[in-house]
Structures are given as structure tokens and as C-alpha cells.
Amino acid sequence: MSGSDEPGIGPMKLLLLGVGGCAAVDLVSILKKQRQAVASVRIRVEGQRARDMPRPFVAVHTTFVVTGKGLDRAKVERAVELSLEKYCGVHGTLAAGVKHLTWGAETRELE
């Protein structure tokens, strides 16, 4: 862990990594239960912070890219929604204080 000028990952970036990790575990579990043939999941979490100290996050956007064979986009989107809004405690913690929590999902066919 580090401050802004030090090598390593700072605490605010760790918080975003926590959202991605938490959501990934839930997402994969949900998609397996839905019998979706998932080959990979990539997640990108971006946060925008306030200008004034203590500079909390004011917006967080999470993008999911799910690759697999014959994926049902509606099932993937529902799995993302469930992961973030029902199961992921890190996302739930952010929801209490971050005004703009958004997400997007895309599916890619495995070749």
C-alpha cells in the first residue's frame, strides 16, 4: 500500500479493486448456476473523486466483459445486476455514500 507519490497501490485504488474482486466472485458463481459457458471475465472499475478533502468517491463505474460460448446477454446482465446490487458487500458499502454508481456489461463470443 502506498500514498500518492509512493510505488504500489494506494488505499483508494484498493477500494476499487475490492469492488471488482467481490463482484467477480459473485458473477462467476451466478453465471455457473445459470449454466452459462464462461471462458473469462474482465472487470474495469473507475472512480471519480471529489476535489475537496477528504476526496471521497463521487462516481464509480464498473465495466464487465464476459467471454464465452453462446452467452445469453440478458442472463449476463442480470448476473451483473445481482452481483452488484444484492451480493457484493463492497459495492453495497459504496452505495451508502457514492451518488453515482453505474455499470455496463458486454458479452464476447469465444472463437
C-alpha positions in Angstrom: 0.0 0.0 0.0 1.2 3.5 -0.7 0.5 7.2 -0.7 0.1 9.1 -4.0 3.8 9.5 -4.6 4.9 6.1 -3.5 5.2 2.9 -5.5 2.4 0.5 -5.1 -1.4 0.7 -4.8 -3.0 3.4 -2.6 -5.9 2.8 -0.4 -8.5 4.4 -2.7 -7.4 2.2 -5.6 -7.6 -0.8 -3.2 -11.2 0.1 -2.6 -12.0 0.0 -6.3 -10.1 -3.3 -6.6 -12.3 -4.6 -3.8 -15.4 -3.8 -5.8 -14.0 -5.7 -8.8 -12.9 -8.7 -6.9 -16.1 -9.0 -4.9 -18.2 -8.7 -8.0 -16.2 -11.2 -9.9 -16.6 -13.9 -7.4 -20.4 -13.4 -7.3 -20.7 -13.0 -11.0 -18.9 -16.2 -11.9 -20.9 -18.2 -9.3 -24.2 -16.8 -10.6 -23.3 -17.5 -14.3 -22.3 -21.1 -13.4 -25.7 -21.6 -11.8 -27.3 -20.2 -15.0 -25.3 -22.8 -17.0 -23.5 -20.1 -19.0 -20.3 -21.3 -20.7 -17.9 -18.6 -19.4 -14.3 -18.6 -20.5 -13.2 -15.3 -19.0 -14.4 -12.3 -17.1 -12.6 -8.9 -17.2 -13.7 -6.1 -14.9 -12.7 -2.5 -15.0 -13.6 -0.2 -12.1 -13.1 3.6 -12.5 -13.7 6.1 -9.8 -14.1 9.9 -9.8 -13.2 11.7 -6.6 -14.3 15.0 -5.1 -11.9 17.9 -5.3 -12.2 18.8 -1.6 -10.6 16.8 1.2 -11.0 14.0 2.2 -11.7 13.5 -1.6 -14.3 10.7 -1.4 -15.5 9.0 -4.5 -18.5 10.8 -6.1 -18.9 8.4 -9.0 -17.8 4.8 -9.7 -18.4 2.9 -12.9 -17.8 -0.8 -13.3 -17.5 -2.4 -16.7 -17.8 -6.2 -17.2 -16.6 -8.0 -20.3 -17.7 -11.7 -20.2 -16.4 -14.0 -22.9 -17.8 -17.5 -23.6 -19.7 -19.8 -25.9 -23.3 -19.0 -26.6 -23.7 -16.5 -23.8 -27.2 -15.1 -23.1 -26.7 -11.4 -22.8 -29.8 -10.9 -20.7 -28.5 -13.6 -18.2 -25.1 -11.9 -18.1 -26.7 -8.5 -17.4 -29.0 -10.0 -14.7 -26.0 -11.7 -13.1 -24.1 -8.4 -13.0 -27.1 -6.7 -11.5 -27.5 -9.3 -8.8 -23.8 -9.4 -8.1 -23.5 -5.6 -7.5 -26.9 -4.8 -6.0 -27.6 -7.9 -3.9 -24.5 -9.9 -3.1 -21.3 -7.7 -3.2 -20.8 -6.1 0.2 -18.1 -3.8 -1.1 -20.4 -2.3 -3.7 -23.1 -2.1 -1.0 -20.8 -0.2 1.2 -20.0 2.3 -1.5 -23.7 2.6 -2.4 -24.3 4.3 1.0 -22.1 7.3 0.1 -21.4 7.4 -3.6 -24.1 9.3 -5.6 -23.4 7.8 -9.0 -22.8 4.1 -9.1 -23.1 2.8 -12.6 -22.2 -0.3 -14.5 -22.1 -1.8 -18.0 -21.7 -5.2 -19.4 -20.7 -6.7 -22.7 -20.5 -10.2 -24.0 -18.0 -11.6 -26.4 -18.2 -14.9 -28.3 -15.3 -17.2 -27.7 -13.7 -18.1 -31.1 
